[in-house]
Amino acid sequence: MLRELARTDVVANVFILSHLAATGSAAPTLGGASIFGVFDGDDLMGACWAGANLVPVQLDPELAGLVAGHAHRSGRRFASIFGPADTVLAMYEQLEQMGQAAHEVRAEQPLMTITGPPAVKANAELGFGQLADFDRILPACAAMFEEEVGYSPFLGGREFYSRRVEGLIRQGHSLVHLNADGQVKFKAELGAVTPDVTQVQGVWMNPSFRGLGLSAGYMAAVVELAQRLAPVTSLYVNDYNARARATYERVGFRQVGTFATVLF
């Protein structure tokens, strides 16, 4: 039932579809994550992943208050809410009234996709990350995270984030180019993968190589590598990041929706 609901929009719901593909179940995880559902009789009207983050699934904004109230009563603290903008912002409006203030609200994040070949030549030096390079890849991932959200992913300890990065490498979802000196020049991850869609996350260029016109070639390579796994490559980007948006459009990405992210 949940999978059928999520497949209504395979791009917007790639996160939960990837989880269901990996686990085969909507049951609570060992880490304590669960899924809230809103029902009309036996019909599932909408849902929301509740783990480290809240991720609505085909949840009408009018039903967001029900989920927000349940999340608040659970007593859990969530790092963020992300997903379709109307629903995310409606959920946050309710949580804010319950005393949960955000660190930052990113209210407009274009959701973009590309199918078919990229419009620019790919940088052939980008490849899949290897465990032998974990000690080089991890600091690059941490640097990206800190630039993006404003604090270190190691704040509560290194283990959880390190396991996450290692897992992406093992799954073949880490994309990286290390130069001859062993420096990570560029990296990205496929944060969610289904047979239909991949979602690119964690795009990062080493500051030493920024401004050299390299980004489009690397992103074209990301698309080519991602399309080995699924025909549609997706991502979402902050609306104020004009440079990144221009690069994605040059490569061939086009906006198909709007996400929002609320960071607590």
ChimeraX commands (.cxc) that place a marker at each C-alpha (Angstrom):
marker #1 position 0.00,0.00,0.00 radius 0.5
marker #1 position 2.79,2.43,0.91 radius 0.5
marker #1 position 4.82,1.48,-2.15 radius 0.5
marker #1 position 1.80,2.01,-4.40 radius 0.5
marker #1 position 1.21,5.42,-2.85 radius 0.5
marker #1 position 4.86,6.44,-3.23 radius 0.5
marker #1 position 4.97,5.31,-6.85 radius 0.5
marker #1 position 2.46,8.06,-7.65 radius 0.5
marker #1 position 5.56,10.25,-7.96 radius 0.5
marker #1 position 8.75,8.20,-8.25 radius 0.5
marker #1 position 10.98,11.30,-8.36 radius 0.5
marker #1 position 9.60,13.13,-5.31 radius 0.5
marker #1 position 9.38,9.88,-3.32 radius 0.5
marker #1 position 12.71,8.31,-4.28 radius 0.5
marker #1 position 13.86,8.39,-0.63 radius 0.5
marker #1 position 11.09,6.14,0.70 radius 0.5
marker #1 position 11.06,3.95,-2.44 radius 0.5
marker #1 position 14.79,3.40,-2.02 radius 0.5
marker #1 position 14.25,2.39,1.62 radius 0.5
marker #1 position 11.46,-0.03,0.68 radius 0.5
marker #1 position 13.58,-1.52,-2.10 radius 0.5
marker #1 position 16.47,-2.08,0.31 radius 0.5
marker #1 position 14.46,-3.49,3.23 radius 0.5
marker #1 position 11.31,-4.85,1.62 radius 0.5
marker #1 position 9.33,-3.58,4.58 radius 0.5
marker #1 position 7.68,-0.51,6.09 radius 0.5
marker #1 position 8.25,-1.90,9.60 radius 0.5
marker #1 position 10.18,0.17,12.17 radius 0.5
marker #1 position 13.94,-0.05,11.74 radius 0.5
marker #1 position 16.49,-1.16,14.32 radius 0.5
marker #1 position 17.49,2.49,14.61 radius 0.5
marker #1 position 13.98,3.45,15.66 radius 0.5
marker #1 position 12.72,4.99,12.44 radius 0.5
marker #1 position 9.06,4.39,11.63 radius 0.5
marker #1 position 6.41,5.49,9.15 radius 0.5
marker #1 position 3.31,7.44,10.11 radius 0.5
marker #1 position 0.22,6.87,7.96 radius 0.5
marker #1 position -2.98,8.87,7.53 radius 0.5
marker #1 position -5.93,6.62,6.70 radius 0.5
marker #1 position -9.51,7.06,5.53 radius 0.5
marker #1 position -10.91,3.70,6.53 radius 0.5
marker #1 position -8.61,1.19,4.87 radius 0.5
marker #1 position -7.26,3.70,2.35 radius 0.5
marker #1 position -3.82,5.19,2.93 radius 0.5
marker #1 position -4.18,8.90,2.18 radius 0.5
marker #1 position -0.60,9.97,2.93 radius 0.5
marker #1 position 2.43,9.00,4.96 radius 0.5
marker #1 position 5.61,10.33,6.51 radius 0.5
marker #1 position 8.97,8.74,7.27 radius 0.5
marker #1 position 10.05,9.56,10.82 radius 0.5
marker #1 position 13.68,8.75,11.43 radius 0.5
marker #1 position 16.51,11.22,11.88 radius 0.5
marker #1 position 14.40,13.37,9.54 radius 0.5
marker #1 position 10.74,13.76,8.67 radius 0.5
marker #1 position 10.02,12.97,5.01 radius 0.5
marker #1 position 6.40,13.29,3.83 radius 0.5
marker #1 position 5.11,10.85,1.21 radius 0.5
marker #1 position 2.21,12.04,-0.96 radius 0.5
marker #1 position 0.90,13.92,2.06 radius 0.5
marker #1 position -1.62,16.65,1.29 radius 0.5
marker #1 position -0.76,19.92,3.06 radius 0.5
marker #1 position -4.21,19.82,4.66 radius 0.5
marker #1 position -3.20,16.59,6.44 radius 0.5
marker #1 position 0.21,17.90,7.51 radius 0.5
marker #1 position -1.09,19.05,10.88 radius 0.5
marker #1 position -2.11,15.52,11.84 radius 0.5
marker #1 position 1.37,14.18,11.12 radius 0.5
marker #1 position 3.13,17.13,12.75 radius 0.5
marker #1 position 1.08,16.65,15.92 radius 0.5
marker #1 position 1.88,12.94,16.04 radius 0.5
marker #1 position 5.58,13.64,15.47 radius 0.5
marker #1 position 5.57,16.21,18.28 radius 0.5
marker #1 position 3.81,13.87,20.70 radius 0.5
marker #1 position 6.37,11.14,19.94 radius 0.5
marker #1 position 8.91,13.18,21.90 radius 0.5
marker #1 position 11.57,12.65,19.25 radius 0.5
marker #1 position 13.77,15.41,17.92 radius 0.5
marker #1 position 14.24,15.54,14.18 radius 0.5
marker #1 position 17.20,17.03,12.33 radius 0.5
marker #1 position 15.09,18.23,9.42 radius 0.5
marker #1 position 11.95,17.98,7.33 radius 0.5
marker #1 position 12.42,17.71,3.57 radius 0.5
marker #1 position 10.20,17.00,0.61 radius 0.5
marker #1 position 7.52,18.79,-1.46 radius 0.5
marker #1 position 7.50,22.42,-0.38 radius 0.5
marker #1 position 3.80,22.94,0.33 radius 0.5
marker #1 position 3.63,19.97,2.69 radius 0.5
marker #1 position 6.98,20.58,4.39 radius 0.5
marker #1 position 6.10,24.20,5.13 radius 0.5
marker #1 position 2.64,23.24,6.38 radius 0.5
marker #1 position 4.19,20.68,8.73 radius 0.5
marker #1 position 6.69,23.21,10.02 radius 0.5
marker #1 position 3.97,25.80,10.62 radius 0.5
marker #1 position 2.28,23.34,12.97 radius 0.5
marker #1 position 5.51,22.26,14.69 radius 0.5
marker #1 position 6.51,25.90,15.19 radius 0.5
marker #1 position 3.23,26.53,16.98 radius 0.5
marker #1 position 4.14,23.61,19.26 radius 0.5
marker #1 position 7.44,25.25,20.16 radius 0.5
marker #1 position 9.83,23.61,17.69 radius 0.5
marker #1 position 11.76,26.47,16.13 radius 0.5
marker #1 position 13.91,25.92,13.05 radius 0.5
marker #1 position 17.57,26.76,12.70 radius 0.5
marker #1 position 16.95,27.53,9.01 radius 0.5
marker #1 position 14.07,27.28,6.52 radius 0.5
marker #1 position 14.93,26.72,2.87 radius 0.5
marker #1 position 11.50,27.32,1.42 radius 0.5
marker #1 position 12.20,26.98,-2.28 radius 0.5
marker #1 position 14.48,24.29,-3.68 radius 0.5
marker #1 position 13.95,23.41,-7.35 radius 0.5
marker #1 position 13.58,19.66,-7.86 radius 0.5
marker #1 position 15.34,18.84,-11.13 radius 0.5
marker #1 position 15.74,15.79,-13.35 radius 0.5
marker #1 position 17.53,14.67,-16.48 radius 0.5
marker #1 position 16.87,11.69,-18.73 radius 0.5
marker #1 position 19.05,10.76,-21.65 radius 0.5
marker #1 position 22.62,11.92,-22.22 radius 0.5
marker #1 position 23.98,15.11,-20.65 radius 0.5
marker #1 position 24.27,18.20,-22.85 radius 0.5
marker #1 position 27.99,18.69,-22.18 radius 0.5
marker #1 position 30.99,16.38,-22.33 radius 0.5
marker #1 position 31.52,14.30,-19.19 radius 0.5
marker #1 position 34.77,14.36,-17.23 radius 0.5
marker #1 position 35.97,10.78,-17.61 radius 0.5
marker #1 position 38.15,11.05,-14.49 radius 0.5
marker #1 position 35.13,10.78,-12.21 radius 0.5
marker #1 position 34.54,7.24,-10.99 radius 0.5
marker #1 position 33.03,5.19,-8.20 radius 0.5
marker #1 position 34.65,5.66,-4.80 radius 0.5
marker #1 position 36.79,2.85,-3.40 radius 0.5
marker #1 position 37.11,1.75,0.22 radius 0.5
marker #1 position 40.89,2.09,-0.11 radius 0.5
marker #1 position 40.29,5.85,-0.40 radius 0.5
marker #1 position 37.86,6.09,2.53 radius 0.5
marker #1 position 40.25,8.21,4.62 radius 0.5
marker #1 position 40.37,10.78,1.81 radius 0.5
marker #1 position 36.69,10.67,0.90 radius 0.5
marker #1 position 35.37,11.04,4.47 radius 0.5
marker #1 position 36.96,14.48,5.12 radius 0.5
marker #1 position 35.61,15.74,1.79 radius 0.5
marker #1 position 32.11,14.55,2.73 radius 0.5
marker #1 position 32.40,16.21,6.13 radius 0.5
marker #1 position 33.57,19.47,4.54 radius 0.5
marker #1 position 30.58,19.46,2.19 radius 0.5
marker #1 position 28.20,18.76,5.07 radius 0.5
marker #1 position 29.60,21.61,7.17 radius 0.5
marker #1 position 29.41,24.05,4.25 radius 0.5
marker #1 position 25.81,23.03,3.58 radius 0.5
marker #1 position 24.29,23.00,7.07 radius 0.5
marker #1 position 26.72,25.06,9.13 radius 0.5
marker #1 position 27.99,22.49,11.61 radius 0.5
marker #1 position 30.17,19.38,11.59 radius 0.5
marker #1 position 28.58,15.96,11.00 radius 0.5
marker #1 position 30.93,14.70,13.72 radius 0.5
marker #1 position 29.31,16.89,16.39 radius 0.5
marker #1 position 27.76,13.91,18.16 radius 0.5
marker #1 position 30.65,11.56,17.36 radius 0.5
marker #1 position 32.24,10.20,14.20 radius 0.5
marker #1 position 30.73,6.73,14.07 radius 0.5
marker #1 position 27.28,7.33,12.54 radius 0.5
marker #1 position 28.42,9.63,9.75 radius 0.5
marker #1 position 31.50,7.50,9.01 radius 0.5
marker #1 position 29.29,4.41,8.65 radius 0.5
marker #1 position 27.00,6.33,6.30 radius 0.5
marker #1 position 29.89,7.34,4.02 radius 0.5
marker #1 position 31.39,3.84,4.12 radius 0.5
marker #1 position 28.02,2.36,3.24 radius 0.5
marker #1 position 27.67,4.59,0.18 radius 0.5
marker #1 position 31.10,3.53,-1.02 radius 0.5
marker #1 position 30.30,-0.17,-0.50 radius 0.5
marker #1 position 27.00,0.21,-2.40 radius 0.5
marker #1 position 28.70,1.87,-5.35 radius 0.5
marker #1 position 26.87,5.14,-4.67 radius 0.5
marker #1 position 29.94,7.30,-4.01 radius 0.5
marker #1 position 31.31,9.23,-7.00 radius 0.5
marker #1 position 34.73,10.81,-6.68 radius 0.5
marker #1 position 37.80,12.07,-8.51 radius 0.5
marker #1 position 41.11,12.00,-6.66 radius 0.5
marker #1 position 44.04,13.70,-8.34 radius 0.5
marker #1 position 47.61,12.37,-8.48 radius 0.5
marker #1 position 48.31,13.85,-5.03 radius 0.5
marker #1 position 45.39,11.96,-3.49 radius 0.5
marker #1 position 43.26,15.08,-3.09 radius 0.5
marker #1 position 39.52,14.83,-3.69 radius 0.5
marker #1 position 38.88,17.32,-6.49 radius 0.5
marker #1 position 35.14,16.61,-6.79 radius 0.5
marker #1 position 32.69,14.24,-5.20 radius 0.5
marker #1 position 28.98,13.49,-5.07 radius 0.5
marker #1 position 26.77,10.69,-3.80 radius 0.5
marker #1 position 23.69,8.89,-5.02 radius 0.5
marker #1 position 21.82,9.31,-1.76 radius 0.5
marker #1 position 18.75,7.37,-2.88 radius 0.5
marker #1 position 18.57,4.77,-5.65 radius 0.5
marker #1 position 15.66,2.86,-7.18 radius 0.5
marker #1 position 15.34,1.07,-10.53 radius 0.5
marker #1 position 13.58,4.21,-11.84 radius 0.5
marker #1 position 15.41,7.16,-10.27 radius 0.5
marker #1 position 18.61,8.14,-8.54 radius 0.5
marker #1 position 18.87,11.25,-6.36 radius 0.5
marker #1 position 22.21,13.05,-6.38 radius 0.5
marker #1 position 23.33,14.55,-3.07 radius 0.5
marker #1 position 26.49,15.93,-1.51 radius 0.5
marker #1 position 27.87,17.65,-4.60 radius 0.5
marker #1 position 31.19,19.23,-3.60 radius 0.5
marker #1 position 34.13,20.77,-5.41 radius 0.5
marker #1 position 37.41,21.15,-3.55 radius 0.5
marker #1 position 37.83,24.92,-2.94 radius 0.5
marker #1 position 41.28,24.75,-4.57 radius 0.5
marker #1 position 39.65,23.88,-7.89 radius 0.5
marker #1 position 36.61,26.15,-7.87 radius 0.5
marker #1 position 36.19,28.83,-10.51 radius 0.5
marker #1 position 38.00,26.81,-13.19 radius 0.5
marker #1 position 34.91,25.77,-15.16 radius 0.5
marker #1 position 35.09,22.12,-14.08 radius 0.5
marker #1 position 31.65,21.67,-12.52 radius 0.5
marker #1 position 29.60,20.99,-15.66 radius 0.5
marker #1 position 31.93,18.23,-16.85 radius 0.5
marker #1 position 31.86,16.57,-13.45 radius 0.5
marker #1 position 28.05,16.79,-13.24 radius 0.5
marker #1 position 27.75,15.32,-16.72 radius 0.5
marker #1 position 29.89,12.43,-15.48 radius 0.5
marker #1 position 27.62,12.07,-12.44 radius 0.5
marker #1 position 24.67,11.72,-14.81 radius 0.5
marker #1 position 26.40,9.10,-16.95 radius 0.5
marker #1 position 27.42,7.02,-13.93 radius 0.5
marker #1 position 23.99,7.39,-12.28 radius 0.5
marker #1 position 22.24,6.28,-15.45 radius 0.5
marker #1 position 23.99,2.93,-15.18 radius 0.5
marker #1 position 21.65,2.35,-12.22 radius 0.5
marker #1 position 18.42,4.11,-13.29 radius 0.5
marker #1 position 17.19,6.10,-16.30 radius 0.5
marker #1 position 16.25,9.28,-14.39 radius 0.5
marker #1 position 18.79,11.33,-12.42 radius 0.5
marker #1 position 17.36,13.84,-9.95 radius 0.5
marker #1 position 18.52,16.41,-7.42 radius 0.5
marker #1 position 17.22,19.43,-5.55 radius 0.5
marker #1 position 19.10,22.66,-5.06 radius 0.5
marker #1 position 18.72,25.85,-3.03 radius 0.5
marker #1 position 17.01,28.53,-5.12 radius 0.5
marker #1 position 19.61,31.12,-4.10 radius 0.5
marker #1 position 22.50,28.99,-5.43 radius 0.5
marker #1 position 22.41,30.59,-8.88 radius 0.5
marker #1 position 25.78,29.20,-9.93 radius 0.5
marker #1 position 24.84,25.59,-9.18 radius 0.5
marker #1 position 21.43,25.97,-10.84 radius 0.5
marker #1 position 23.07,27.36,-13.98 radius 0.5
marker #1 position 25.50,24.42,-14.05 radius 0.5
marker #1 position 22.71,21.87,-13.69 radius 0.5
marker #1 position 20.68,23.52,-16.44 radius 0.5
marker #1 position 23.72,23.60,-18.72 radius 0.5
marker #1 position 24.16,19.85,-18.19 radius 0.5
marker #1 position 20.50,19.29,-19.09 radius 0.5
marker #1 position 18.60,19.17,-15.78 radius 0.5
marker #1 position 15.10,20.70,-15.84 radius 0.5
marker #1 position 12.85,21.65,-12.94 radius 0.5
marker #1 position 9.94,19.27,-12.29 radius 0.5
marker #1 position 8.81,20.43,-8.85 radius 0.5
marker #1 position 9.78,22.36,-5.74 radius 0.5
marker #1 position 11.12,20.95,-2.48 radius 0.5
marker #1 position 11.70,22.67,0.84 radius 0.5
marker #1 position 13.97,21.80,3.76 radius 0.5
marker #1 position 13.55,22.84,7.37 radius 0.5
marker #1 position 16.69,22.42,9.48 radius 0.5
marker #1 position 16.32,22.17,13.27 radius 0.5
marker link #1:1,2 radius 0.2
marker link #1:2,3 radius 0.2
marker link #1:3,4 radius 0.2
marker link #1:4,5 radius 0.2
marker link #1:5,6 radius 0.2
marker link #1:6,7 radius 0.2
marker link #1:7,8 radius 0.2
marker link #1:8,9 radius 0.2
marker link #1:9,10 radius 0.2
marker link #1:10,11 radius 0.2
marker link #1:11,12 radius 0.2
marker link #1:12,13 radius 0.2
marker link #1:13,14 radius 0.2
marker link #1:14,15 radius 0.2
marker link #1:15,16 radius 0.2
marker link #1:16,17 radius 0.2
marker link #1:17,18 radius 0.2
marker link #1:18,19 radius 0.2
marker link #1:19,20 radius 0.2
marker link #1:20,21 radius 0.2
marker link #1:21,22 radius 0.2
marker link #1:22,23 radius 0.2
marker link #1:23,24 radius 0.2
marker link #1:24,25 radius 0.2
marker link #1:25,26 radius 0.2
marker link #1:26,27 radius 0.2
marker link #1:27,28 radius 0.2
marker link #1:28,29 radius 0.2
marker link #1:29,30 radius 0.2
marker link #1:30,31 radius 0.2
marker link #1:31,32 radius 0.2
marker link #1:32,33 radius 0.2
marker link #1:33,34 radius 0.2
marker link #1:34,35 radius 0.2
marker link #1:35,36 radius 0.2
marker link #1:36,37 radius 0.2
marker link #1:37,38 radius 0.2
marker link #1:38,39 radius 0.2
marker link #1:39,40 radius 0.2
marker link #1:40,41 radius 0.2
marker link #1:41,42 radius 0.2
marker link #1:42,43 radius 0.2
marker link #1:43,44 radius 0.2
marker link #1:44,45 radius 0.2
marker link #1:45,46 radius 0.2
marker link #1:46,47 radius 0.2
marker link #1:47,48 radius 0.2
marker link #1:48,49 radius 0.2
marker link #1:49,50 radius 0.2
marker link #1:50,51 radius 0.2
marker link #1:51,52 radius 0.2
marker link #1:52,53 radius 0.2
marker link #1:53,54 radius 0.2
marker link #1:54,55 radius 0.2
marker link #1:55,56 radius 0.2
marker link #1:56,57 radius 0.2
marker link #1:57,58 radius 0.2
marker link #1:58,59 radius 0.2
marker link #1:59,60 radius 0.2
marker link #1:60,61 radius 0.2
marker link #1:61,62 radius 0.2
marker link #1:62,63 radius 0.2
marker link #1:63,64 radius 0.2
marker link #1:64,65 radius 0.2
marker link #1:65,66 radius 0.2
marker link #1:66,67 radius 0.2
marker link #1:67,68 radius 0.2
marker link #1:68,69 radius 0.2
marker link #1:69,70 radius 0.2
marker link #1:70,71 radius 0.2
marker link #1:71,72 radius 0.2
marker link #1:72,73 radius 0.2
marker link #1:73,74 radius 0.2
marker link #1:74,75 radius 0.2
marker link #1:75,76 radius 0.2
marker link #1:76,77 radius 0.2
marker link #1:77,78 radius 0.2
marker link #1:78,79 radius 0.2
marker link #1:79,80 radius 0.2
marker link #1:80,81 radius 0.2
marker link #1:81,82 radius 0.2
marker link #1:82,83 radius 0.2
marker link #1:83,84 radius 0.2
marker link #1:84,85 radius 0.2
marker link #1:85,86 radius 0.2
marker link #1:86,87 radius 0.2
marker link #1:87,88 radius 0.2
marker link #1:88,89 radius 0.2
marker link #1:89,90 radius 0.2
marker link #1:90,91 radius 0.2
marker link #1:91,92 radius 0.2
marker link #1:92,93 radius 0.2
marker link #1:93,94 radius 0.2
marker link #1:94,95 radius 0.2
marker link #1:95,96 radius 0.2
marker link #1:96,97 radius 0.2
marker link #1:97,98 radius 0.2
marker link #1:98,99 radius 0.2
marker link #1:99,100 radius 0.2
marker link #1:100,101 radius 0.2
marker link #1:101,102 radius 0.2
marker link #1:102,103 radius 0.2
marker link #1:103,104 radius 0.2
marker link #1:104,105 radius 0.2
marker link #1:105,106 radius 0.2
marker link #1:106,107 radius 0.2
marker link #1:107,108 radius 0.2
marker link #1:108,109 radius 0.2
marker link #1:109,110 radius 0.2
marker link #1:110,111 radius 0.2
marker link #1:111,112 radius 0.2
marker link #1:112,113 radius 0.2
marker link #1:113,114 radius 0.2
marker link #1:114,115 radius 0.2
marker link #1:115,116 radius 0.2
marker link #1:116,117 radius 0.2
marker link #1:117,118 radius 0.2
marker link #1:118,119 radius 0.2
marker link #1:119,120 radius 0.2
marker link #1:120,121 radius 0.2
marker link #1:121,122 radius 0.2
marker link #1:122,123 radius 0.2
marker link #1:123,124 radius 0.2
marker link #1:124,125 radius 0.2
marker link #1:125,126 radius 0.2
marker link #1:126,127 radius 0.2
marker link #1:127,128 radius 0.2
marker link #1:128,129 radius 0.2
marker link #1:129,130 radius 0.2
marker link #1:130,131 radius 0.2
marker link #1:131,132 radius 0.2
marker link #1:132,133 radius 0.2
marker link #1:133,134 radius 0.2
marker link #1:134,135 radius 0.2
marker link #1:135,136 radius 0.2
marker link #1:136,137 radius 0.2
marker link #1:137,138 radius 0.2
marker link #1:138,139 radius 0.2
marker link #1:139,140 radius 0.2
marker link #1:140,141 radius 0.2
marker link #1:141,142 radius 0.2
marker link #1:142,143 radius 0.2
marker link #1:143,144 radius 0.2
marker link #1:144,145 radius 0.2
marker link #1:145,146 radius 0.2
marker link #1:146,147 radius 0.2
marker link #1:147,148 radius 0.2
marker link #1:148,149 radius 0.2
marker link #1:149,150 radius 0.2
marker link #1:150,151 radius 0.2
marker link #1:151,152 radius 0.2
marker link #1:152,153 radius 0.2
marker link #1:153,154 radius 0.2
marker link #1:154,155 radius 0.2
marker link #1:155,156 radius 0.2
marker link #1:156,157 radius 0.2
marker link #1:157,158 radius 0.2
marker link #1:158,159 radius 0.2
marker link #1:159,160 radius 0.2
marker link #1:160,161 radius 0.2
marker link #1:161,162 radius 0.2
marker link #1:162,163 radius 0.2
marker link #1:163,164 radius 0.2
marker link #1:164,165 radius 0.2
marker link #1:165,166 radius 0.2
marker link #1:166,167 radius 0.2
marker link #1:167,168 radius 0.2
marker link #1:168,169 radius 0.2
marker link #1:169,170 radius 0.2
marker link #1:170,171 radius 0.2
marker link #1:171,172 radius 0.2
marker link #1:172,173 radius 0.2
marker link #1:173,174 radius 0.2
marker link #1:174,175 radius 0.2
marker link #1:175,176 radius 0.2
marker link #1:176,177 radius 0.2
marker link #1:177,178 radius 0.2
marker link #1:178,179 radius 0.2
marker link #1:179,180 radius 0.2
marker link #1:180,181 radius 0.2
marker link #1:181,182 radius 0.2
marker link #1:182,183 radius 0.2
marker link #1:183,184 radius 0.2
marker link #1:184,185 radius 0.2
marker link #1:185,186 radius 0.2
marker link #1:186,187 radius 0.2
marker link #1:187,188 radius 0.2
marker link #1:188,189 radius 0.2
marker link #1:189,190 radius 0.2
marker link #1:190,191 radius 0.2
marker link #1:191,192 radius 0.2
marker link #1:192,193 radius 0.2
marker link #1:193,194 radius 0.2
marker link #1:194,195 radius 0.2
marker link #1:195,196 radius 0.2
marker link #1:196,197 radius 0.2
marker link #1:197,198 radius 0.2
marker link #1:198,199 radius 0.2
marker link #1:199,200 radius 0.2
marker link #1:200,201 radius 0.2
marker link #1:201,202 radius 0.2
marker link #1:202,203 radius 0.2
marker link #1:203,204 radius 0.2
marker link #1:204,205 radius 0.2
marker link #1:205,206 radius 0.2
marker link #1:206,207 radius 0.2
marker link #1:207,208 radius 0.2
marker link #1:208,209 radius 0.2
marker link #1:209,210 radius 0.2
marker link #1:210,211 radius 0.2
marker link #1:211,212 radius 0.2
marker link #1:212,213 radius 0.2
marker link #1:213,214 radius 0.2
marker link #1:214,215 radius 0.2
marker link #1:215,216 radius 0.2
marker link #1:216,217 radius 0.2
marker link #1:217,218 radius 0.2
marker link #1:218,219 radius 0.2
marker link #1:219,220 radius 0.2
marker link #1:220,221 radius 0.2
marker link #1:221,222 radius 0.2
marker link #1:222,223 radius 0.2
marker link #1:223,224 radius 0.2
marker link #1:224,225 radius 0.2
marker link #1:225,226 radius 0.2
marker link #1:226,227 radius 0.2
marker link #1:227,228 radius 0.2
marker link #1:228,229 radius 0.2
marker link #1:229,230 radius 0.2
marker link #1:230,231 radius 0.2
marker link #1:231,232 radius 0.2
marker link #1:232,233 radius 0.2
marker link #1:233,234 radius 0.2
marker link #1:234,235 radius 0.2
marker link #1:235,236 radius 0.2
marker link #1:236,237 radius 0.2
marker link #1:237,238 radius 0.2
marker link #1:238,239 radius 0.2
marker link #1:239,240 radius 0.2
marker link #1:240,241 radius 0.2
marker link #1:241,242 radius 0.2
marker link #1:242,243 radius 0.2
marker link #1:243,244 radius 0.2
marker link #1:244,245 radius 0.2
marker link #1:245,246 radius 0.2
marker link #1:246,247 radius 0.2
marker link #1:247,248 radius 0.2
marker link #1:248,249 radius 0.2
marker link #1:249,250 radius 0.2
marker link #1:250,251 radius 0.2
marker link #1:251,252 radius 0.2
marker link #1:252,253 radius 0.2
marker link #1:253,254 radius 0.2
marker link #1:254,255 radius 0.2
marker link #1:255,256 radius 0.2
marker link #1:256,257 radius 0.2
marker link #1:257,258 radius 0.2
marker link #1:258,259 radius 0.2
marker link #1:259,260 radius 0.2
marker link #1:260,261 radius 0.2
marker link #1:261,262 radius 0.2
marker link #1:262,263 radius 0.2
marker link #1:263,264 radius 0.2
view
